[in-house]
């Protein structure tokens, strides 16, 4: 797809400063990076046999269930959660049921270890099970970084998945790649490289998702501060995947955007109202919005129009929102 190289080029400025760090680290030698990668894999490990099966209906209200589809990797699958009610999909389903006053039927096709290239197959399986999905949530990117998948290739698969869902008129919310450099067991200098690679991929994902008609929500170092304050609480026993508390933190960042995509908020609460400049919200080019979103976890980026036009001098217009419950500055 010819659009993908252009997307990567347009997000190159997002991490310009990080490039200096990467250049310095390059002098340390690729052999050192490989050795530290082996150490990190030994430290992190994977003691879990699998993720809970969270497929099913949530909420006791009457009415036709809202159909929620979840795709992605081990975070989307819920690796590290102890029960089905602790996964991101289950928490989103429970939250949506409370907001909408309707039950939510969750269909989760996420796979542990999945890369972006696995999304088309997951989508095919999900569509075979769901006749008319109301919204899709995708969490992907971590394995693309750790497996060093070419960024443009990874983004291409994500964009195609989002674009296909949008042709079916299914709203899509994508949680972009988290900042893997914040994971405590990963040593220097590998953590610095992982931070750079994570942020570059997240920025490129944001541009692709918005241009494909979806909404992105930055994960960034969402669990970083909480991990430093209480690692035993926020991360599971492998010190890499979130615990139940960590998944609740991620889901809380996603829920407002998922509800907005469904136009579910009553009386316009947290809906697509006018942006507040005091909160750092506003309209700009999608590349600029992607760069700002990477630096602030929980930031949503979606398509916008200016004077009836989707594009401006610097490409696609985008709306940057911060849907948290924090008061305006």
C-alpha positions in Angstrom: 0.0 0.0 0.0 1.7 3.2 -1.2 0.3 5.2 1.8 2.4 3.4 4.4 5.8 4.7 3.5 4.4 8.2 3.5 2.9 7.6 7.0 6.3 6.5 8.3 8.0 9.5 6.8 5.4 11.9 8.2 5.9 10.6 11.8 9.7 10.7 11.6 9.8 14.1 13.3 8.0 12.8 16.3 11.1 11.1 17.7 13.9 13.2 16.4 15.5 13.8 19.8 15.3 10.1 20.5 17.4 9.5 17.4 20.4 11.1 19.0 20.2 8.6 21.8 19.8 5.7 19.4 22.9 6.9 17.5 24.9 6.9 20.7 23.7 3.5 21.6 24.6 2.1 18.2 28.2 2.5 19.1 27.8 0.0 21.9 27.4 -2.8 19.3 24.6 -5.0 18.2 26.1 -7.9 20.1 25.5 -6.1 23.4 21.9 -5.4 22.5 21.4 -9.1 21.6 22.9 -10.2 24.9 20.7 -7.8 26.9 17.7 -9.0 25.0 18.4 -12.5 26.1 18.7 -11.3 29.7 15.4 -9.5 29.5 13.6 -12.6 28.1 15.1 -14.6 31.1 14.0 -11.9 33.6 10.5 -11.5 32.2 9.6 -15.0 31.2 6.1 -16.3 30.6 4.9 -18.4 33.6 1.2 -18.3 32.5 -0.4 -21.2 30.7 -2.9 -18.9 29.0 -5.4 -16.1 29.4 -8.9 -16.4 30.9 -11.7 -17.1 28.4 -13.7 -13.8 28.7 -16.1 -14.4 25.8 -19.7 -13.9 26.9 -22.4 -11.5 28.0 -21.9 -8.8 30.7 -24.5 -6.7 32.4 -27.9 -7.8 33.6 -30.0 -5.1 31.9 -32.7 -6.1 29.4 -32.4 -5.3 25.7 -30.5 -6.4 22.7 -26.8 -6.9 23.6 -24.2 -4.4 22.3 -21.7 -6.4 20.3 -18.1 -5.7 21.3 -15.2 -7.2 19.4 -11.6 -7.3 20.8 -8.6 -8.1 18.7 -4.9 -8.0 19.4 -2.1 -9.6 21.5 -1.6 -10.9 25.0 -2.7 -7.6 26.6 -6.0 -7.8 24.7 -6.3 -11.5 25.5 -5.8 -10.8 29.2 -2.6 -12.7 30.0 -1.9 -12.1 33.7 -5.5 -11.7 34.7 -6.7 -14.3 37.2 -10.4 -14.4 36.2 -12.4 -13.6 33.1 -13.8 -10.4 34.8 -10.3 -8.9 35.1 -9.5 -8.6 31.4 -9.6 -5.4 29.4 -12.5 -6.7 27.3 -14.5 -7.7 30.3 -13.9 -4.4 32.1 -14.9 -2.5 28.9 -18.0 -4.7 28.6 -19.1 -4.1 32.2 -18.5 -0.4 31.9 -20.4 -0.1 28.6 -23.3 -2.1 30.1 -23.5 0.4 33.0 -23.3 3.4 30.7 -25.8 2.2 28.1 -28.2 0.3 30.3 -27.9 -2.7 28.0 -26.0 -6.0 28.1 -22.8 -6.3 26.2 -21.7 -9.4 24.3 -17.9 -9.7 24.2 -16.2 -11.6 21.4 -12.5 -11.8 22.0 -10.2 -13.2 19.2 -6.9 -11.8 20.6 -4.0 -14.2 20.6 -1.1 -14.3 23.0 2.1 -13.4 21.1 0.2 -11.9 18.2 1.8 -9.4 15.9 0.0 -6.9 13.7 0.2 -9.3 10.8 -2.1 -11.7 12.7 -4.9 -9.1 12.8 -6.6 -10.1 9.5 -6.9 -13.7 10.6 -8.3 -12.6 14.0 -10.8 -10.3 12.3 -11.9 -13.1 9.9 -12.6 -15.4 12.9 -14.4 -12.7 14.8 -16.7 -11.8 11.8 -17.6 -15.4 11.4 -18.9 -15.4 15.0 -20.5 -11.9 15.1 -23.2 -11.0 12.6 -23.3 -7.3 13.3 -20.6 -5.9 15.6 -21.2 -2.5 17.2 -17.6 -1.6 18.0 -14.1 -3.1 17.7 -11.2 -2.5 20.1 -7.6 -3.4 19.0 -4.6 -3.6 21.3 -1.4 -4.4 19.3 2.2 -3.4 18.8 4.3 -4.8 21.7 5.4 -7.9 19.9 6.1 -6.0 16.7 8.6 -4.0 18.7 10.2 -7.0 20.6 10.4 -9.1 17.4 11.7 -6.1 15.5 9.1 -6.3 12.8 9.5 -3.6 10.1 7.4 -0.7 11.3 5.8 0.1 7.9 4.9 -3.6 7.5 3.3 -3.7 11.0 1.4 -0.5 10.4 0.2 -1.7 7.0 -1.6 -4.7 8.6 -3.2 -2.5 11.3 -4.4 0.1 8.8 -5.9 -2.5 6.5 -7.7 -4.1 9.4 -9.1 -0.8 10.6 -10.1 0.3 7.1 -12.0 -3.0 6.5 -13.9 -2.6 9.7 -14.8 0.9 8.7 -16.2 -0.3 5.4 -18.5 -2.4 7.5 -19.5 0.7 9.4 -18.0 -0.6 12.6 -16.4 2.0 14.8 -12.8 1.1 15.8 -10.7 2.2 18.8 -7.0 1.2 18.8 -4.8 1.3 21.8 -1.4 2.1 20.4 1.9 0.4 21.3 2.8 0.9 25.0 6.2 2.2 26.0 8.1 -1.0 26.6 11.0 1.0 28.0 9.2 1.5 31.3 9.2 -2.3 32.1 11.4 -2.6 35.1 13.3 -5.9 34.4 14.6 -4.7 31.0 18.1 -3.2 31.5 19.9 -0.3 30.0 20.6 0.3 27.1 17.9 -2.1 25.8 15.2 -0.1 27.7 16.2 3.1 25.9 16.0 1.4 22.5 12.6 -0.2 23.3 11.3 3.2 24.4 12.3 4.8 21.1 11.0 1.9 19.0 7.7 1.8 20.9 7.1 5.5 20.5 7.9 5.5 16.8 5.5 2.6 16.2 2.8 4.3 18.3 3.1 7.5 16.3 2.9 5.7 13.0 -0.1 3.6 14.3 -1.9 6.8 15.2 -1.5 8.3 11.8 -2.6 5.1 10.1 -5.6 4.5 12.3 -6.9 8.1 11.9 -6.4 8.0 8.1 -8.3 4.7 8.0 -11.3 6.2 9.9 -10.7 4.9 13.4 -9.7 6.4 16.8 -6.5 5.8 18.5 -5.8 6.1 22.3 -2.2 6.5 23.4 -1.0 3.9 25.9 2.5 5.4 26.2 4.0 4.9 29.7 0.5 4.5 31.1 1.7 2.0 33.7 5.1 3.5 34.2 4.5 5.8 37.2 2.2 3.2 38.8 4.8 0.5 38.3 7.4 2.5 40.0 5.1 3.3 42.9 3.6 -0.2 43.4 5.0 -2.8 40.9 3.6 -5.7 42.8 0.1 -4.3 42.4 0.1 -3.1 38.8 2.0 -5.9 37.1 1.5 -9.6 37.2 4.0 -12.2 38.5 6.0 -12.1 35.3 6.7 -8.4 35.9 5.8 -7.7 32.2 2.1 -8.2 31.7 -0.4 -6.1 33.7 -2.1 -7.5 36.7 -5.9 -7.1 37.3 -5.2 -3.6 38.6 -3.0 -2.8 35.6 -5.7 -4.0 33.2 -8.3 -1.8 35.0 -6.0 1.2 34.5 -5.7 0.5 30.8 -9.4 -0.1 30.4 -10.2 3.1 32.2 -8.2 5.0 29.6 -10.0 3.2 26.8 -13.6 3.3 28.0 -14.4 7.0 27.4 -13.3 6.7 23.8 -15.1 3.4 23.2 -18.3 4.9 24.6 -17.9 8.0 22.5 -17.4 5.8 19.4 -20.7 4.2 20.2 -22.3 7.6 21.0 -23.2 6.0 24.3 -22.6 8.8 26.8 -25.9 10.3 28.2 -26.6 14.0 27.6 -23.3 14.4 25.7 -21.1 13.7 28.8 -17.5 13.2 27.6 -18.8 13.1 24.0 -17.5 14.8 21.0 -18.0 18.4 22.2 -15.9 21.4 21.4 -12.2 20.8 22.3 -10.8 22.6 25.4 -7.5 24.4 24.7 -6.8 24.5 28.5 -6.7 20.6 28.4 -4.4 20.6 25.5 -7.2 19.6 23.1 -7.5 20.9 19.6 -7.4 20.3 15.9 -4.2 20.0 13.8 -2.4 17.8 11.4 -2.6 14.1 12.2 1.3 13.9 12.3 1.4 16.7 15.0 -1.4 15.1 16.9 0.4 11.7 16.8 3.5 13.3 18.2 1.7 14.9 21.1 -0.4 11.8 21.9 2.7 9.6 22.2 3.9 11.8 25.0 0.6 11.7 27.0 -1.0 8.4 27.8 -4.8 8.3 27.5 -4.9 10.8 24.7 -7.4 10.1 21.9 -6.8 11.1 18.3 -9.5 10.9 15.7 -10.3 12.5 12.3 -11.6 16.0 12.1 -12.9 18.5 9.5 -12.0 22.2 9.1 -14.3 24.3 7.1 -15.8 21.2 5.7 -12.5 19.7 4.6 -10.8 16.6 5.9 -7.3 17.6 4.8 -5.2 20.8 5.1 -1.8 22.0 4.0 0.0 19.3 6.1 -2.3 16.4 5.4 -5.3 14.9 7.3 -6.9 17.0 10.0 -7.1 15.3 13.4 -8.8 16.0 16.7 -6.7 15.5 19.9 -8.8 14.9 23.0 -8.1 14.1 26.6 -11.2 12.3 27.9 -10.1 11.7 31.5 -12.2 12.9 34.4 -9.5 15.3 35.5 -10.6 18.9 35.6 -9.4 21.5 33.1 -6.2 23.3 34.0 
